[in-house]
Amino acid sequence: MSKIYQTSERETLDLLKSHYYKASYDQIKAVYLEYLEQNGFNIVNIDDNYLEIYAELGTMTVISKIIMQNPKETSIDCEIISEAFLGGKRQAYGFLQGLYKKIEERYELKGLALHLDK
């Protein structure tokens, strides 16, 4: 039985809110791809037309969307599908915490869920 963990503008838990960074699409994409590779993910597809990256690792599938609001404001949202019998939530939350830490080593966090009304 799969479980889906998703980030978005409307989430109440900060970890699951859309994260916005002072960076461009290409900058966030490069850090994200580096993070995936460092953590052993198989990058299945990169679609720059739909701004999505599809990756897999074991029982976890991640579909991420990187959206550049303007040249210095880019968000990243993830849909994490876990097929793990136990520990799927811990695995998904760990993925997100590690990702945000990696991005914030290079780029400033502008805020969370900044475009809720749009």
Secondary structure, 3 states (H helix, E strand, C coil): CCEEEECECCCCCHHHECEEECCCHHHHHHHHHHHHHHCCCEEEEEECCCCEEEEEECCEEEEEEEEEEECCEEEEEEEEEECCCCCHHHHHHHHHHHHHHHHHCCCCEEEECCCCCC
